[in-house]
Amino acid sequence: MQQFDCNETSIVYYPEKYIIVCIAYGDGKKVWAKKMHEPVAIQNVLFDERYYYIACKTGDTEGIFLTLDKSNGSTVWFIPGCTSLEVLYRGYLYLIFVDDNEQHFLIKVECDEGNKLWFHQIDSDLYYYHFKEDCIILHYASGKKEMLQYDGKVLLR
């Protein structure tokens, strides 16, 4: 079992049944349950006032990033593929995505429909990124740093 606390609820995954359950904190009652089509390992759960954003891994390099409606667990949208270092910042999702060719990208996604607003190819040794008022700073294990504007334009390489 995997459990992720999300303020007034918990997201619980039962891998033996392939089921994600949303449980209310106050009374411990099930809000909803969602059956997955295949076994997954949940890597991360983010949330806002309307959605749960769930990063699932189905293999070494395969996965799915799900957006579920908080009220009923229905799938709002999804992105196939493996993600990491998922961040919800100022109403947008930022995800590290690895494609079929093992190339790594930072992508910015709008939350309502899952539209990718931009992507930026990154090196595989990126180990964290953070947000400043006017840019995103990417830090690599090699010591390299990059700065991106919020529209995806590179400021510094």
Helices and strands as residue ranges (DSSP letters): E 2-6, E 9-14, E 19-24, E 30-35, E 41-47, E 51-57, E 63-69, E 75-80, E 82-89, E 92-98, E 104-110, E 116-122, E 126-131, E 136-140, E 145-148, E 154-156
